[in-house]
Amino acid sequence: MKEKHIILRIARSATRDLFLGGAIAGPRATENVAAGLAVEIEEIDRNRISTLSRLSDVVAIAPAIPMKLIKPVSVEAVKEAAAPEVAWGVRAVGADTSPYTGSGVVVAVLDTGIDASHPAFAGMSIIQNDFTGEGSGDQHGHGTHCAGTIFGRNTGNRRIGVAPGVEKALIGKVLGAEGGSSEQIVSAMQWAVENGANVISMSLGMDFPGLVKQLIDSGFPAELATSRALESYRTNVQLFDRLVALIHSQASFLQPTVIVAAAGNESERNTNPDFEIAVSPPAVADGVISVGALGEEAKGLSVAYFSNTGPTVSGPGVNIISAQPGGGFAIMSGTSMATPHVAGVAALWAEKIKTTSVLSPTQLTARLIGSGTTTGLIAGIDPFDIGAGLVRAPQL
């Protein structure tokens, strides 16, 4: 039986073993990888997979599997502010007091699209690419909300954006009405890198239940479908590991790129404190900065009950106000909302680093993670739930 697969190739001159294990190391990495990356989508059977896997230029093969939006836990429309107001998440990360705005940094948002006509994006260069076949725009609102948190301009009396000085944004629409697939995500990541992205923000995850259902619908017995889905899940994680490693290796001849992704909303601490789920793919891939969510309480910031455990860092993710399609604002909660805060702070750090030295993924990642703090968080939080802590914008 033939199935659609993603084939990740490097130039034939490249050394395949640099990628095995999901890491690139050694002095040869730059010269070997410089010839390029190719992502191919092909309908192939198991015999063809076996043949391809032995080729020196093939570093990963994985079946295309369903991807889904990490849906907000809650959504609420809000009215325009009567007085000047800074969104609490912008304040919490210190973006409102930072001298940096993200100027000169290119940000990519891979999500449900964007309403580019929203006043929060006025004057920006927004390049859109639809990977779903549904056309540009944002019928859901999730992508517009995330984009507003990263680089939204002040509108009326309200500041919603962490990095409002970003002039160029790449919007990859990878999730449509029926979700998306891993092939669309991989293709969009490649497109974002090729078009100069310094920061890639993704608030999405693998749809394991959807994959099991897909296999059952195609005739697999339920138990076999689950086993096959686990195999596909594992190979897709490996593919993302190696893709991220390759993206990082290209920094010296393209541009440095860091990838920020939502940890997921599957935990249910509100039901039982032990009902925690670890970071979900693709955020769990090596080299990806995974993001957990924090909420604001009277005594300080706390871990959101839904936030998956074991993230790299954390960001504001409860009752976040940002742009909605058609104009105006909406409040949403989720690690999807925490991720754009971290992506925005990454843009601020990228601008700061570029003023004094050459930007690299390693340096940007180190500065971003190093900015994490537990100051302002309530006592007794499990460190594993917050990673390095709440990221903070660079100050003078």
C-alpha positions as CSV (number, residue, x, y, z in Angstrom):
1,M,0.0,0.0,0.0
2,K,1.3,3.4,-1.0
3,E,1.1,6.3,1.5
4,K,2.1,9.9,1.3
5,H,5.6,10.4,2.9
6,I,7.9,13.4,3.6
7,I,11.4,12.8,2.4
8,L,14.1,15.1,3.8
9,R,17.2,15.2,1.7
10,I,20.5,17.1,1.8
11,A,23.1,17.6,-1.0
12,R,24.8,14.4,-2.0
13,S,28.1,15.9,-0.9
14,A,26.8,16.1,2.7
15,T,27.7,13.6,5.3
16,R,24.5,11.7,6.4
17,D,25.8,10.7,9.8
18,L,25.9,14.3,10.8
19,F,22.1,14.2,11.0
20,L,21.6,10.9,12.6
21,G,20.5,11.4,16.2
22,G,19.0,14.8,15.4
23,A,22.2,16.9,15.8
24,I,24.8,18.4,13.6
25,A,28.3,18.9,14.9
26,G,31.9,19.3,13.8
27,P,33.7,21.7,11.5
28,R,32.4,20.0,8.4
29,A,28.8,20.8,9.1
30,T,28.7,24.2,7.4
31,E,30.5,23.3,4.2
32,N,28.6,20.0,3.9
33,V,25.1,21.4,4.4
34,A,25.6,24.6,2.4
35,A,24.6,22.9,-0.8
36,G,21.0,22.8,0.4
37,L,18.0,21.1,1.8
38,A,15.2,19.5,-0.2
39,V,11.8,18.5,1.1
40,E,10.0,16.0,-1.2
41,I,6.4,14.6,-0.9
42,E,5.9,11.3,-2.5
43,E,3.4,8.4,-2.5
44,I,5.6,5.4,-1.7
45,D,5.3,1.9,-0.4
46,R,7.4,0.0,2.2
47,N,9.9,-1.3,-0.4
48,R,10.5,2.2,-1.7
49,I,11.0,3.4,1.9
50,S,13.7,0.7,2.4
51,T,15.5,1.7,-0.8
52,L,15.4,5.5,0.0
53,S,16.6,5.0,3.6
54,R,19.8,3.6,2.3
55,L,20.6,6.6,0.2
56,S,23.4,8.9,1.5
57,D,21.4,12.1,0.8
58,V,18.2,11.0,2.6
59,V,18.3,11.9,6.3
60,A,14.7,11.3,7.3
61,I,11.5,9.7,5.9
62,A,8.2,10.0,7.7
63,P,4.5,9.5,6.7
64,A,2.5,12.7,6.4
65,I,0.2,12.7,9.5
66,P,-2.6,15.0,10.6
67,M,-1.7,18.1,12.5
68,K,-4.1,20.2,14.6
69,L,-4.5,23.6,16.1
70,I,-3.7,23.7,19.8
71,K,-7.1,25.2,20.5
72,P,-7.5,28.0,23.0
73,V,-9.0,26.9,26.3
74,S,-11.3,29.9,26.2
75,V,-12.2,32.7,23.8
76,E,-14.0,36.0,24.7
77,A,-14.6,39.2,22.7
78,V,-13.7,42.5,24.4
79,K,-14.5,46.2,23.9
80,E,-12.0,48.9,23.1
81,A,-10.1,50.3,26.1
82,A,-11.4,53.6,27.5
83,A,-7.9,54.6,28.7
84,P,-4.4,53.7,27.7
85,E,-3.8,50.1,28.5
86,V,-0.9,47.7,28.1
87,A,-1.8,44.0,27.9
88,W,-0.8,42.2,31.0
89,G,1.4,39.7,29.1
90,V,3.3,42.5,27.5
91,R,3.9,44.0,31.0
92,A,4.8,40.6,32.5
93,V,7.7,40.0,30.0
94,G,8.9,43.6,30.4
95,A,8.4,44.5,26.8
96,D,6.7,47.8,27.7
97,T,10.0,49.0,29.4
98,S,12.4,47.5,26.9
99,P,14.2,49.9,24.5
100,Y,14.0,47.3,21.8
101,T,11.0,46.7,19.5
102,G,12.1,43.9,17.2
103,S,13.2,46.3,14.4
104,G,15.2,44.5,11.7
105,V,14.0,41.0,12.8
106,V,11.9,38.8,10.5
107,V,9.2,36.7,12.2
108,A,7.3,33.8,10.7
109,V,3.9,32.7,12.1
110,L,2.8,29.2,11.0
111,D,-0.8,29.0,12.0
112,T,-4.4,29.5,10.6
113,G,-3.4,32.6,8.6
114,I,-3.9,36.3,9.3
115,D,-6.4,39.1,8.8
116,A,-3.7,41.5,7.3
117,S,-6.2,44.3,7.2
118,H,-6.5,44.6,11.0
119,P,-5.2,48.0,12.2
120,A,-2.7,46.2,14.4
121,F,-0.8,45.3,11.3
122,A,-0.9,48.6,9.5
123,G,2.2,49.6,7.7
124,M,3.8,46.1,7.9
125,S,5.2,44.0,5.1
126,I,3.2,40.8,5.4
127,I,4.0,38.0,3.1
128,Q,1.4,35.2,3.0
129,N,1.7,31.7,1.7
130,D,-1.3,29.3,1.9
131,F,-0.3,25.7,2.3
132,T,-3.9,24.5,2.9
133,G,-5.4,25.2,-0.5
134,E,-8.2,27.3,1.2
135,G,-6.8,30.7,0.2
136,S,-5.2,33.4,2.3
137,G,-6.9,35.1,5.3
138,D,-7.9,33.7,8.7
139,Q,-11.3,32.1,9.1
140,H,-10.5,30.8,12.6
141,G,-8.9,33.8,14.3
142,H,-6.1,31.9,16.1
143,G,-3.4,33.0,13.7
144,T,-4.4,36.6,13.8
145,H,-4.5,36.5,17.6
146,C,-1.0,35.0,17.8
147,A,0.4,37.5,15.3
148,G,-1.1,40.4,17.2
149,T,0.7,39.3,20.4
150,I,4.1,39.0,18.6
151,F,4.2,42.2,16.5
152,G,0.8,44.0,16.7
153,R,1.0,47.8,16.7
154,N,-0.8,49.9,19.3
155,T,-4.4,50.4,18.3
156,G,-6.5,53.0,19.9
157,N,-5.6,53.0,23.6
158,R,-4.3,49.5,23.7
159,R,-0.8,47.9,23.3
160,I,-1.0,44.2,22.5
161,G,2.3,43.5,20.8
162,V,5.5,42.4,22.4
163,A,7.7,43.4,19.4
164,P,5.7,46.1,17.6
165,G,8.8,47.2,15.7
166,V,8.9,44.1,13.5
167,E,8.5,45.4,9.9
168,K,8.4,42.1,8.0
169,A,6.3,39.0,8.8
170,L,6.0,35.7,7.0
171,I,2.5,34.2,7.5
172,G,2.3,30.5,6.6
173,K,-1.3,29.3,6.6
174,V,-0.8,25.6,7.5
175,L,-4.1,24.9,9.3
176,G,-7.4,25.1,7.6
177,A,-11.0,24.2,8.6
178,E,-10.0,20.5,8.8
179,G,-6.6,21.1,10.4
180,G,-3.5,20.3,8.5
181,S,-0.7,17.8,8.0
182,S,2.9,17.4,8.8
183,E,3.9,17.8,5.1
184,Q,2.4,21.3,5.2
185,I,4.3,22.2,8.4
186,V,7.6,21.0,7.1
187,S,7.1,22.8,3.8
188,A,6.2,26.0,5.6
189,M,9.2,25.8,7.9
190,Q,11.5,25.4,4.8
191,W,9.7,28.4,3.1
192,A,10.1,30.5,6.2
193,V,13.8,29.9,6.5
194,E,14.4,30.5,2.8
195,N,12.6,33.8,3.1
196,G,14.7,35.1,6.0
197,A,12.9,34.2,9.2
198,N,14.9,34.8,12.3
199,V,12.0,33.5,14.6
200,I,9.4,30.9,13.7
201,S,6.4,30.7,15.9
202,M,4.1,27.6,15.9
203,S,1.1,26.9,18.1
204,L,0.1,23.5,16.7
205,G,0.5,19.8,17.5
206,M,0.3,16.3,16.0
207,D,-3.2,14.9,15.9
208,F,-2.6,11.4,17.2
209,P,-6.3,10.5,17.7
210,G,-7.0,11.8,14.2
211,L,-4.2,9.6,12.8
212,V,-5.6,6.5,14.5
213,K,-9.1,7.3,13.1
214,Q,-7.6,7.9,9.6
215,L,-6.0,4.4,9.7
216,I,-9.1,2.7,11.0
217,D,-11.2,4.4,8.3
218,S,-8.7,3.0,5.7
219,G,-9.3,-0.6,6.9
220,F,-6.8,-1.1,9.7
221,P,-8.0,-3.0,12.8
222,A,-8.1,-0.7,15.9
223,E,-5.2,-2.3,17.7
224,L,-3.0,-2.4,14.6
225,A,-4.0,1.2,13.7
226,T,-2.8,2.4,17.1
227,S,0.5,0.6,16.7
228,R,1.0,2.0,13.2
229,A,0.1,5.5,14.4
230,L,2.7,5.2,17.2
231,E,5.3,4.3,14.6
232,S,4.3,7.2,12.4
233,Y,4.4,9.5,15.4
234,R,7.9,8.4,16.3
235,T,9.3,8.9,12.7
236,N,7.7,12.3,12.5
237,V,9.4,13.4,15.7
238,Q,12.7,12.2,14.3
239,L,12.1,14.1,11.1
240,F,11.4,17.3,13.0
241,D,14.6,16.7,15.1
242,R,16.7,16.5,11.9
243,L,14.9,19.4,10.1
244,V,15.5,21.7,13.1
245,A,19.2,20.6,13.3
246,L,19.6,21.4,9.6
247,I,17.9,24.8,9.9
248,H,20.3,25.7,12.7
249,S,23.3,24.5,10.7
250,Q,22.4,26.9,7.8
251,A,22.8,30.0,10.0
252,S,26.3,30.9,8.7
253,F,25.2,31.2,5.1
254,L,21.5,32.0,5.3
255,Q,20.3,33.6,8.5
256,P,20.0,32.5,12.1
257,T,16.6,31.0,12.9
258,V,15.1,29.9,16.2
259,I,11.9,27.9,16.4
260,V,9.4,28.5,19.2
261,A,6.4,26.1,19.7
262,A,3.5,25.6,22.1
263,A,3.9,22.8,24.7
264,G,0.2,21.8,24.4
265,N,-2.9,22.1,26.5
266,E,-3.6,18.5,27.4
267,S,-2.9,18.7,31.1
268,E,-5.8,18.8,33.6
269,R,-4.4,20.0,36.9
270,N,-7.8,21.5,37.8
271,T,-9.2,17.9,37.9
272,N,-6.2,16.3,39.6
273,P,-2.7,17.9,40.2
274,D,-1.2,14.7,38.9
275,F,-3.0,14.9,35.6
276,E,-0.1,16.3,33.7
277,I,1.1,15.6,30.1
278,A,4.6,16.1,28.8
279,V,5.4,18.5,25.9
280,S,3.8,17.3,22.7
281,P,5.3,17.3,19.2
282,P,6.6,19.2,17.3
283,A,7.5,21.3,20.3
284,V,9.3,18.3,21.9
285,A,11.7,18.1,18.9
286,D,15.4,18.7,19.7
287,G,16.4,22.3,19.3
288,V,12.8,23.7,19.5
289,I,12.1,26.1,22.3
290,S,8.9,24.7,23.8
291,V,6.6,27.1,25.8
292,G,4.4,26.6,28.8
293,A,1.6,28.9,29.9
294,L,1.4,31.1,33.0
295,G,-1.7,32.9,34.4
296,E,-2.0,36.0,36.6
297,E,-3.3,35.7,40.2
298,A,-3.5,38.1,43.1
299,K,-0.4,36.6,44.7
300,G,1.6,36.4,41.5
301,L,1.9,34.2,38.4
302,S,1.0,30.6,38.4
303,V,1.2,27.6,36.0
304,A,-2.0,27.3,33.9
305,Y,-3.9,24.1,34.8
306,F,-3.9,23.1,31.1
307,S,-0.2,23.7,30.4
308,N,1.8,20.6,29.5
309,T,4.8,20.0,31.7
310,G,8.5,20.1,30.9
311,P,8.7,23.1,28.6
312,T,11.9,25.0,27.8
313,V,10.5,28.3,29.0
314,S,7.2,29.9,30.0
315,G,5.1,32.9,28.9
316,P,1.8,34.6,29.7
317,G,-1.0,32.4,28.4
318,V,-4.2,33.0,30.3
319,N,-6.7,35.8,29.5
320,I,-4.5,37.2,26.7
321,I,-6.0,40.0,24.7
322,S,-5.0,40.4,21.1
323,A,-6.3,41.1,17.6
324,Q,-9.3,39.2,16.0
325,P,-10.3,39.0,12.3
326,G,-12.5,41.8,11.2
327,G,-11.1,44.3,13.7
328,G,-11.3,44.6,17.4
329,F,-9.9,42.3,20.0
330,A,-10.5,38.9,21.7
331,I,-9.3,37.2,24.9
332,M,-7.9,33.7,24.5
333,S,-6.1,31.3,26.8
334,G,-3.7,28.5,26.0
335,T,0.0,27.6,25.4
336,S,-0.9,28.9,21.9
337,M,-1.0,32.4,23.5
338,A,2.1,31.9,25.6
339,T,4.2,31.0,22.5
340,P,3.8,34.3,20.7
341,H,4.9,36.1,23.8
342,V,8.1,34.1,23.8
343,A,8.5,34.6,20.0
344,G,8.1,38.3,20.5
345,V,10.7,38.4,23.3
346,A,13.0,36.4,21.0
347,A,12.7,39.1,18.4
348,L,13.7,41.7,21.0
349,W,16.7,39.8,22.0
350,A,17.6,39.3,18.3
351,E,17.6,43.0,17.8
352,K,19.7,43.6,20.9
353,I,22.3,41.0,19.9
354,K,22.6,42.4,16.3
355,T,23.6,45.8,17.7
356,T,26.8,44.4,19.2
357,S,27.7,41.1,17.5
358,V,26.8,38.5,14.9
359,L,23.4,36.9,15.6
360,S,23.5,33.1,15.8
361,P,20.8,30.5,16.8
362,T,23.0,29.4,19.7
363,Q,23.5,32.8,21.1
364,L,19.8,33.8,20.7
365,T,18.6,30.6,22.3
366,A,21.0,31.1,25.2
367,R,19.9,34.7,25.8
368,L,16.3,33.9,25.6
369,I,16.5,30.9,27.9
370,G,18.9,32.8,30.2
371,S,16.3,35.6,30.6
372,G,14.0,33.2,32.3
373,T,13.1,34.1,35.9
374,T,10.9,32.9,38.7
375,T,10.6,36.4,40.1
376,G,6.9,37.2,40.4
377,L,5.8,33.6,40.4
378,I,3.9,32.2,43.4
379,A,5.8,30.0,45.8
380,G,5.8,26.3,45.5
381,I,5.7,25.9,41.7
382,D,7.2,22.7,40.4
383,P,10.3,23.9,38.4
384,F,9.6,21.2,35.8
385,D,6.3,22.9,34.9
386,I,8.0,26.2,33.9
387,G,11.4,25.3,32.5
388,A,13.8,28.2,32.8
389,G,10.9,30.4,33.9
390,L,9.1,33.4,32.6
391,V,11.1,34.9,29.7
392,R,12.0,38.6,30.0
393,A,12.7,41.3,27.4
394,P,16.2,42.9,27.3
395,Q,16.5,46.1,29.2
396,L,19.1,48.9,29.1
